Amino acid sequence: SHVTKEHKQCFTVDDVESVAGECGMEPQSGRCKNMFLKGKKGDLYVFSCQAQAARDMKTISKKLGAAECRFASDEFLASVLKVVKGSVTPFAAINDTEVKATFALDKDLLAEPALWFHPLHNDKSTSISGADLVKFLKAVGHEPKILDFSDVPPAGSAPPPAAKAPKPAKEGGGGGGGGG
């Protein structure tokens, strides 16, 4: 079963946190953040994880198997997901009828009894279980890619890497070819 809560427009995780208590968006571990990403080769991804999860772009790109992911442009948001900035959601898979985007879920979401996502508009949040989210994505033709971050140390837990000595400058001024 699912529940939908109305609230003010929320564009960021912090915005959602500001209304979560009064809306009863529990558990906190079910509050999610969603990123619409574009890889270097033009591949599109919607990645969802727990709102409080520290997931850096380099690690996400590596787990997706996509080089140099960046946030996708507003044009792709409009043409592929048919949502506006601040409303990225795995529910937008229903709008991606040409299956241009890959929907990827952090493995940590799968066991959650209630995940909270915007239902295509950021003035509401709808709950769905991790298992039902996977069923939904499959039903609309988007087999989700499940990403496991359990081998990634949590931010701040690893000792800082030893400072590397600066690389010596290359001889010859960096060359690169003749004039024009």
Accessible surface in RSA format (square Angstrom, percent):
REM  Atomic radii and reference values for relative SASA: ProtOr
REM  Chains: A
REM  Algorithm: Lee & Richards
REM  Probe-radius: 1.40
REM  Slices: 20
REM RES _ NUM      All-atoms   Total-Side   Main-Chain    Non-polar    All polar
REM                ABS   REL    ABS   REL    ABS   REL    ABS   REL    ABS   REL
RES SER A   1   143.54 121.3  76.59 102.2  66.96 154.2  60.72 129.3  82.83 116.0
RES HIS A   2   121.15  66.2 101.15  70.3  20.00  51.2  55.54  57.2  65.61  76.3
RES VAL A   3    73.09  48.1  68.62  62.1   4.47  10.8  73.09  63.5   0.00   0.0
RES THR A   4    62.58  44.5  34.99  35.5  27.58  65.7  26.53  35.6  36.05  54.5
RES LYS A   5    66.90  32.6  64.30  39.5   2.60   6.2  21.13  19.0  45.77  48.8
RES GLU A   6   134.99  77.5 113.24  85.7  21.75  51.8  33.13  64.1 101.86  83.2
RES HIS A   7    23.80  13.0   0.77   0.5  23.03  58.9  15.73  16.2   8.07   9.4
RES LYS A   8   119.55  58.3 100.53  61.7  19.02  45.3  74.28  66.9  45.28  48.2
RES GLN A   9   103.22  57.7  90.38  66.0  12.84  30.6  22.80  48.5  80.42  61.0
RES CYS A  10     0.43   0.3   0.00   0.0   0.43   1.0   0.00   0.0   0.43   0.5
RES PHE A  11   110.19  55.1  90.24  55.9  19.95  51.9  91.58  55.5  18.61  53.3
RES THR A  12    75.01  53.3  64.14  65.0  10.87  25.9  71.99  96.7   3.01   4.6
RES VAL A  13    47.11  31.0  41.36  37.4   5.76  13.9  43.17  37.5   3.94  10.7
RES ASP A  14   111.53  78.1 105.09 104.6   6.44  15.2  28.63  67.4  82.89  82.7
RES ASP A  15    39.11  27.4  37.87  37.7   1.24   2.9   2.47   5.8  36.63  36.5
RES VAL A  16    18.95  12.5  18.95  17.2   0.00   0.0  18.95  16.5   0.00   0.0
RES GLU A  17    63.28  36.3  47.67  36.1  15.60  37.1  32.52  62.9  30.75  25.1
RES SER A  18    68.23  57.7  33.77  45.1  34.46  79.4  45.06  96.0  23.17  32.5
RES VAL A  19     6.95   4.6   6.95   6.3   0.00   0.0   6.95   6.0   0.00   0.0
RES ALA A  20     0.69   0.6   0.69   1.1   0.00   0.0   0.69   1.0   0.00   0.0
RES GLY A  21    60.53  74.6   0.00   N/A  60.53  74.6  37.12 101.9  23.42  52.4
RES GLU A  22   151.78  87.1 102.83  77.8  48.95 116.5  45.37  87.8 106.41  86.9
RES CYS A  23    14.59  11.0   6.79   7.6   7.81  18.3   7.14  18.1   7.46   8.0
RES GLY A  24    36.38  44.9   0.00   N/A  36.38  44.9  24.31  66.7  12.06  27.0
RES MET A  25     1.04   0.5   1.04   0.7   0.00   0.0   1.04   0.9   0.00   0.0
RES GLU A  26    93.29  53.6  84.64  64.0   8.65  20.6  50.68  98.0  42.61  34.8
RES PRO A  27    46.91  34.2  45.18  41.2   1.72   6.3  46.80  38.6   0.11   0.7
RES GLN A  28    94.12  52.6  90.98  66.5   3.14   7.5  20.83  44.3  73.30  55.6
RES SER A  29    33.73  28.5  31.18  41.6   2.55   5.9  22.60  48.1  11.13  15.6
RES GLY A  30     0.00   0.0   0.00   N/A   0.00   0.0   0.00   0.0   0.00   0.0
RES ARG A  31    17.28   7.3  17.00   8.7   0.28   0.7   1.07   1.5  16.21   9.8
RES CYS A  32    15.36  11.6   0.00   0.0  15.36  36.1   0.00   0.0  15.36  16.6
RES LYS A  33    48.81  23.8  45.67  28.0   3.14   7.5  20.86  18.8  27.95  29.8
RES ASN A  34    32.26  22.2   9.59   9.3  22.67  54.6   1.06   2.6  31.20  30.2
RES MET A  35    21.74  11.3  20.17  13.3   1.57   3.7  15.19  12.9   6.55   8.7
RES PHE A  36     7.18   3.6   4.08   2.5   3.11   8.1   4.08   2.5   3.11   8.9
RES LEU A  37     0.00   0.0   0.00   0.0   0.00   0.0   0.00   0.0   0.00   0.0
RES LYS A  38    68.76  33.5  66.47  40.8   2.29   5.4  19.49  17.5  49.27  52.5
RES GLY A  39     4.18   5.1   0.00   N/A   4.18   5.1   1.46   4.0   2.72   6.1
RES LYS A  40   141.90  69.2 107.90  66.2  34.00  81.0  72.09  64.9  69.81  74.4
RES LYS A  41   178.55  87.1 141.01  86.5  37.54  89.4  93.76  84.4  84.79  90.3
RES GLY A  42    32.58  40.2   0.00   N/A  32.58  40.2  16.56  45.4  16.02  35.9
RES ASP A  43    68.53  48.0  61.87  61.6   6.66  15.7  16.89  39.8  51.64  51.5
RES LEU A  44     9.05   5.0   6.78   4.9   2.26   5.7   6.78   4.8   2.26   6.1
RES TYR A  45    15.41   7.2  15.41   8.8   0.00   0.0   3.83   2.9  11.57  14.3
RES VAL A  46     0.86   0.6   0.37   0.3   0.49   1.2   0.37   0.3   0.49   1.3
RES PHE A  47     0.00   0.0   0.00   0.0   0.00   0.0   0.00   0.0   0.00   0.0
RES SER A  48     0.46   0.4   0.46   0.6   0.00   0.0   0.00   0.0   0.46   0.6
RES CYS A  49     0.00   0.0   0.00   0.0   0.00   0.0   0.00   0.0   0.00   0.0
RES GLN A  50    24.80  13.9  24.56  18.0   0.24   0.6   0.34   0.7  24.46  18.6
RES ALA A  51    11.56  10.6   4.37   6.7   7.19  16.4   4.44   6.3   7.12  18.9
RES GLN A  52   104.71  58.6  71.74  52.4  32.98  78.5  60.82 129.5  43.89  33.3
RES ALA A  53    13.86  12.7   4.04   6.2   9.83  22.4  12.80  18.0   1.06   2.8
RES ALA A  54    62.45  57.4  36.28  56.0  26.17  59.5  45.41  64.0  17.03  45.1
RES ARG A  55    47.69  20.0  27.48  14.0  20.20  48.1   2.70   3.7  44.99  27.3
RES ASP A  56    77.72  54.4  69.95  69.6   7.77  18.4  47.69 112.2  30.03  30.0
RES MET A  57    48.64  25.2  41.96  27.8   6.68  15.9  42.12  35.8   6.52   8.6
RES LYS A  58   176.97  86.3 165.30 101.4  11.67  27.8 115.56 104.0  61.41  65.4
RES THR A  59    24.31  17.3  21.98  22.3   2.34   5.6   9.43  12.7  14.88  22.5
RES ILE A  60     0.52   0.3   0.52   0.4   0.00   0.0   0.52   0.4   0.00   0.0
RES SER A  61     8.70   7.4   8.66  11.6   0.03   0.1   7.38  15.7   1.32   1.8
RES LYS A  62   171.66  83.7 147.88  90.7  23.78  56.6 100.62  90.6  71.04  75.7
RES LYS A  63    54.49  26.6  36.12  22.2  18.37  43.7  23.41  21.1  31.07  33.1
RES LEU A  64     2.42   1.3   0.00   0.0   2.42   6.1   0.11   0.1   2.31   6.2
RES GLY A  65    70.76  87.3   0.00   N/A  70.76  87.3  36.62 100.5  34.13  76.4
RES ALA A  66    10.30   9.5   1.36   2.1   8.93  20.3   6.60   9.3   3.70   9.8
RES ALA A  67    54.59  50.2  35.76  55.2  18.84  42.8  45.03  63.4   9.56  25.3
RES GLU A  68    91.78  52.7  77.91  58.9  13.87  33.0  34.81  67.3  56.96  46.5
RES CYS A  69     0.17   0.1   0.00   0.0   0.17   0.4   0.00   0.0   0.17   0.2
RES ARG A  70   147.18  61.8 146.53  74.7   0.65   1.5  65.43  89.4  81.75  49.5
RES PHE A  71   134.52  67.3 113.23  70.1  21.28  55.4 113.23  68.7  21.28  60.9
RES ALA A  72    13.36  12.3   0.00   0.0  13.36  30.4   0.80   1.1  12.56  33.3
RES SER A  73    44.46  37.6  31.65  42.2  12.81  29.5  40.61  86.5   3.85   5.4
RES ASP A  74    72.67  50.9  66.90  66.6   5.77  13.6  29.32  69.0  43.35  43.2
RES GLU A  75   127.05  72.9 119.97  90.8   7.08  16.9  68.30 132.1  58.76  48.0
RES PHE A  76    68.54  34.3  68.34  42.3   0.20   0.5  68.54  41.6   0.00   0.0
RES LEU A  77     8.42   4.7   8.42   6.0   0.00   0.0   8.42   5.9   0.00   0.0
RES ALA A  78    61.32  56.4  50.19  77.4  11.14  25.3  52.43  73.8   8.89  23.5
RES SER A  79    68.28  57.7  47.73  63.7  20.56  47.4  48.73 103.8  19.55  27.4
RES VAL A  80     3.93   2.6   1.33   1.2   2.60   6.3   3.87   3.4   0.06   0.2
RES LEU A  81     0.00   0.0   0.00   0.0   0.00   0.0   0.00   0.0   0.00   0.0
RES LYS A  82   119.19  58.1  93.46  57.3  25.73  61.3  81.63  73.5  37.56  40.0
RES VAL A  83     9.20   6.1   0.42   0.4   8.78  21.2   7.32   6.4   1.87   5.1
RES VAL A  84   104.47  68.7  99.94  90.5   4.52  10.9 103.76  90.2   0.70   1.9
RES LYS A  85   139.23  67.9 133.95  82.2   5.28  12.6  93.01  83.7  46.22  49.2
RES GLY A  86    18.48  22.8   0.00   N/A  18.48  22.8  10.65  29.2   7.83  17.5
RES SER A  87     0.98   0.8   0.98   1.3   0.00   0.0   0.00   0.0   0.98   1.4
RES VAL A  88    20.20  13.3  15.56  14.1   4.64  11.2  15.56  13.5   4.64  12.6
RES THR A  89     0.00   0.0   0.00   0.0   0.00   0.0   0.00   0.0   0.00   0.0
RES PRO A  90     0.44   0.3   0.44   0.4   0.00   0.0   0.44   0.4   0.00   0.0
RES PHE A  91    24.57  12.3  24.34  15.1   0.23   0.6  24.34  14.8   0.23   0.7
RES ALA A  92     0.00   0.0   0.00   0.0   0.00   0.0   0.00   0.0   0.00   0.0
RES ALA A  93     0.99   0.9   0.00   0.0   0.99   2.3   0.00   0.0   0.99   2.6
RES ILE A  94    92.45  52.6  80.87  60.2  11.58  27.9  81.54  58.7  10.91  29.6
RES ASN A  95    31.39  21.6  27.35  26.4   4.03   9.7   3.39   8.2  28.00  27.1
RES ASP A  96     3.60   2.5   1.69   1.7   1.91   4.5   1.30   3.1   2.30   2.3
RES THR A  97   112.42  80.0  80.64  81.7  31.78  75.7  69.59  93.5  42.82  64.7
RES GLU A  98   127.34  73.1 100.25  75.8  27.09  64.5  42.83  82.9  84.51  69.0
RES VAL A  99    83.87  55.2  63.97  57.9  19.89  47.9  63.97  55.6  19.89  54.0
RES LYS A 100   112.47  54.9  88.50  54.3  23.97  57.1  51.06  46.0  61.41  65.4
RES ALA A 101     2.97   2.7   0.00   0.0   2.97   6.7   0.83   1.2   2.14   5.7
RES THR A 102    51.11  36.4  46.55  47.2   4.56  10.9  19.15  25.7  31.96  48.3
RES PHE A 103     1.01   0.5   0.37   0.2   0.64   1.7   0.37   0.2   0.64   1.8
RES ALA A 104     0.21   0.2   0.00   0.0   0.21   0.5   0.00   0.0   0.21   0.6
RES LEU A 105     1.41   0.8   1.41   1.0   0.00   0.0   1.41   1.0   0.00   0.0
RES ASP A 106     0.94   0.7   0.94   0.9   0.00   0.0   0.08   0.2   0.86   0.9
RES LYS A 107   103.02  50.3  98.62  60.5   4.40  10.5  56.38  50.7  46.64  49.7
RES ASP A 108    73.66  51.6  59.61  59.3  14.05  33.2  15.18  35.7  58.48  58.3
RES LEU A 109     0.23   0.1   0.23   0.2   0.00   0.0   0.23   0.2   0.00   0.0
RES LEU A 110    56.94  31.7  46.67  33.4  10.27  25.8  46.89  32.9  10.05  27.1
RES ALA A 111    98.37  90.4  65.27 100.7  33.10  75.3  76.69 108.0  21.67  57.4
RES GLU A 112    26.11  15.0  22.86  17.3   3.25   7.7   1.59   3.1  24.52  20.0
RES PRO A 113   100.54  73.3  79.12  72.1  21.42  77.9  86.65  71.5  13.89  86.3
RES ALA A 114    20.75  19.1  20.38  31.4   0.38   0.9  20.75  29.2   0.00   0.0
RES LEU A 115     0.25   0.1   0.25   0.2   0.00   0.0   0.25   0.2   0.00   0.0
RES TRP A 116    15.39   6.2  10.24   5.0   5.15  12.1  10.52   5.6   4.87   7.9
RES PHE A 117     3.50   1.8   0.00   0.0   3.50   9.1   3.50   2.1   0.00   0.0
RES HIS A 118    18.28  10.0  16.82  11.7   1.46   3.7  10.17  10.5   8.11   9.4
RES PRO A 119    35.99  26.2  26.74  24.4   9.25  33.6  27.39  22.6   8.60  53.4
RES LEU A 120    48.93  27.2  45.13  32.3   3.80   9.5  45.13  31.7   3.80  10.2
RES HIS A 121   117.30  64.1 116.26  80.8   1.04   2.7  70.12  72.3  47.17  54.9
RES ASN A 122     3.79   2.6   2.82   2.7   0.97   2.3   0.00   0.0   3.79   3.7
RES ASP A 123    52.18  36.5  50.61  50.4   1.57   3.7  11.09  26.1  41.08  41.0
RES LYS A 124    65.99  32.2  65.99  40.5   0.00   0.0  32.88  29.6  33.11  35.3
RES SER A 125     2.31   2.0   2.31   3.1   0.00   0.0   0.04   0.1   2.27   3.2
RES THR A 126    11.62   8.3  11.62  11.8   0.00   0.0  10.65  14.3   0.97   1.5
RES SER A 127     8.17   6.9   8.17  10.9   0.00   0.0   1.47   3.1   6.71   9.4
RES ILE A 128    23.08  13.1  21.14  15.8   1.93   4.7  23.08  16.6   0.00   0.0
RES SER A 129    28.30  23.9  26.41  35.2   1.90   4.4  22.89  48.7   5.41   7.6
RES GLY A 130     0.42   0.5   0.00   N/A   0.42   0.5   0.30   0.8   0.11   0.3
RES ALA A 131    60.57  55.7  51.10  78.9   9.47  21.6  57.99  81.7   2.58   6.8
RES ASP A 132    49.44  34.6  47.56  47.3   1.88   4.4  11.12  26.2  38.32  38.2
RES LEU A 133     0.40   0.2   0.40   0.3   0.00   0.0   0.40   0.3   0.00   0.0
RES VAL A 134    27.44  18.1  27.44  24.8   0.00   0.0  27.44  23.8   0.00   0.0
RES LYS A 135   135.74  66.2 130.14  79.8   5.60  13.3  86.85  78.2  48.89  52.1
RES PHE A 136    47.20  23.6  41.09  25.5   6.11  15.9  46.81  28.4   0.39   1.1
RES LEU A 137     0.00   0.0   0.00   0.0   0.00   0.0   0.00   0.0   0.00   0.0
RES LYS A 138   107.17  52.3  88.64  54.4  18.52  44.1  41.28  37.2  65.88  70.2
RES ALA A 139    88.73  81.6  44.85  69.2  43.87  99.8  57.63  81.2  31.10  82.4
RES VAL A 140    40.56  26.7  19.61  17.8  20.95  50.5  28.64  24.9  11.92  32.3
RES GLY A 141    47.91  59.1   0.00   N/A  47.91  59.1  33.82  92.8  14.09  31.6
RES HIS A 142     5.45   3.0   1.87   1.3   3.58   9.2   5.39   5.6   0.06   0.1
RES GLU A 143   123.84  71.1 103.16  78.0  20.68  49.2  57.36 110.9  66.48  54.3
RES PRO A 144    10.66   7.8   1.54   1.4   9.12  33.1   1.54   1.3   9.12  56.7
RES LYS A 145    82.15  40.1  75.65  46.4   6.50  15.5  50.35  45.3  31.81  33.9
RES ILE A 146    68.70  39.1  42.56  31.7  26.14  63.0  42.56  30.6  26.14  70.9
RES LEU A 147     5.98   3.3   4.38   3.1   1.60   4.0   5.98   4.2   0.00   0.0
RES ASP A 148    58.07  40.7  52.90  52.7   5.17  12.2  25.55  60.1  32.51  32.4
RES PHE A 149     8.41   4.2   1.58   1.0   6.82  17.8   2.24   1.4   6.17  17.7
RES SER A 150    99.08  83.7  57.02  76.1  42.06  96.9  52.41 111.6  46.67  65.4
RES ASP A 151   107.37  75.2  73.84  73.5  33.53  79.3  49.26 115.9  58.11  57.9
RES VAL A 152    43.07  28.3  32.10  29.1  10.97  26.4  33.35  29.0   9.73  26.4
RES PRO A 153    82.00  59.8  66.04  60.2  15.96  58.0  72.55  59.9   9.45  58.7
RES PRO A 154    98.90  72.1  86.20  78.6  12.70  46.2  96.91  80.0   1.99  12.4
RES ALA A 155    81.16  74.6  44.98  69.4  36.18  82.3  56.52  79.6  24.63  65.3
RES GLY A 156    84.34 104.0   0.00   N/A  84.34 104.0  41.06 112.7  43.28  96.9
RES SER A 157    70.41  59.5  32.11  42.9  38.30  88.2  39.57  84.3  30.84  43.2
RES ALA A 158    55.82  51.3  37.36  57.7  18.45  42.0  41.64  58.6  14.18  37.6
RES PRO A 159   115.92  84.5  98.49  89.8  17.42  63.3 105.84  87.4  10.08  62.6
RES PRO A 160   119.09  86.8  99.64  90.8  19.45  70.7 105.07  86.8  14.02  87.1
RES PRO A 161   122.81  89.5  98.46  89.8  24.35  88.5 109.23  90.2  13.58  84.4
RES ALA A 162    90.51  83.2  65.41 100.9  25.10  57.1  76.11 107.2  14.40  38.2
RES ALA A 163   106.74  98.1  67.06 103.5  39.68  90.3  76.70 108.0  30.05  79.6
RES LYS A 164   189.21  92.3 159.94  98.1  29.27  69.7 108.22  97.4  80.99  86.3
RES ALA A 165    87.55  80.5  61.24  94.5  26.32  59.9  67.37  94.9  20.18  53.5
RES PRO A 166   124.24  90.5 100.72  91.8  23.51  85.5 111.96  92.4  12.27  76.3
RES LYS A 167   189.98  92.7 164.17 100.7  25.82  61.5 108.96  98.1  81.02  86.3
RES PRO A 168   123.50  90.0 100.74  91.8  22.76  82.7 112.45  92.8  11.04  68.6
RES ALA A 169    94.57  87.0  64.57  99.6  30.01  68.3  74.82 105.4  19.75  52.3
RES LYS A 170   175.89  85.8 153.90  94.4  21.99  52.4 102.92  92.6  72.97  77.7
RES GLU A 171   168.98  97.0 143.57 108.6  25.41  60.5  69.62 134.7  99.36  81.1
RES GLY A 172    76.57  94.4   0.00   N/A  76.57  94.4  43.62 119.7  32.95  73.8
RES GLY A 173    77.65  95.8   0.00   N/A  77.65  95.8  42.78 117.4  34.87  78.1
RES GLY A 174    59.06  72.8   0.00   N/A  59.06  72.8  34.83  95.6  24.22  54.3
RES GLY A 175    69.21  85.4   0.00   N/A  69.21  85.4  39.49 108.4  29.73  66.6
RES GLY A 176    86.40 106.6   0.00   N/A  86.40 106.6  41.15 112.9  45.26 101.4
RES GLY A 177    69.10  85.2   0.00   N/A  69.10  85.2  36.50 100.2  32.60  73.0
RES GLY A 178    78.04  96.2   0.00   N/A  78.04  96.2  41.94 115.1  36.10  80.9
RES GLY A 179    84.58 104.3   0.00   N/A  84.58 104.3  45.97 126.2  38.61  86.5
RES GLY A 180   131.38 162.0   0.00   N/A 131.38 162.0  66.21 181.7  65.17 146.0
END  Absolute sums over single chains surface
CHAIN  1 A    10499.0       7587.8       2911.2       6284.5       4214.5
END  Absolute sums over all chains
TOTAL         10499.0       7587.8       2911.2       6284.5       4214.5
